[in-house]
Amino acid sequence: MNFKNFREYLAWLYYQYLLITGIYVLEPWEKSIFNSILFSAIAMVIYTSYVFVPIHVRLALEFVFGFFPPTVCPV
């Protein structure tokens, strides 16, 4: 895939994003506020998943399979 096709594909994806969310009808300053809120919310969900999902998976495994002793990692 060459660079021109990749750019066209990204432009097509951005166009689809505009159509699906309906922000193509907004003014530029409204688009920037909407995008800022959306990407902030997505970033918070990703961060929260990164921090808390491993803890809950470990607790679920401990509940199902019994207690796992903590691993000792020499520093």
N, C-alpha and C positions, 0 to 999 in steps of 0.2 A: 504494500500500500504506500503510495507516494504521499508527499506532504500536502499537495493540493486536495487530494481525495480526503485526507484526514481532516483538513480544515473545513471542507464542505460537510463532512459528517458531523463535526462539532457544531457547525452552524445549524445543521438540521436538528441536532439534539436540543440546542438552545431554543430554536423555533418551536419545537414540540413542548418544551418546558413553558414557554410563554403562552402557548395555546391551552395547555392542560390546566395551568393555574389561573388563567384568565387575566394575567397582568399586562397583556399586550395593550389593554385599553387604558392603563394608568399613565400618569405623567411620570417623567424621569425621577423626580424626587420621591414620588410615591413608590415607584419600583424599588428604589434603593432602600427605603424604609422596610418594605415588605421582604426584600431579599435579606436584609440584615436580621430581621426577626426570625425568618425561616432558618437561615444558616446558623444563627445562635442557638435556636432550639435543637437543631440537628446535632450541633457540636456538644450540647449538654447531654443529649441522649447517648451519644457515642462515649463520652467521658464517663457517664454514670454506668453504662454497660461495662466498660473496661474496668472500673473500680469494683463494682458490686457483684457482677455475674460470677466471677471465679469464687468468691466467698460463698455464694448461695449454692453453687455446684458442689463445692467441697462439703458443705453442711448436708446437702441431699445425699451425697455418697456416704458420708458418715452415718446418716440415718438408715440408709438401706443396707450397707455392708458392715456396719459396726465402726468402732473407733479406729482411726488411723493415727499412729503416733507421729508427732511432728518430725520432719526430717531435719537432721543437723547438717548445716552447711558451714564448713570452716571458712572463716574470713581471713 
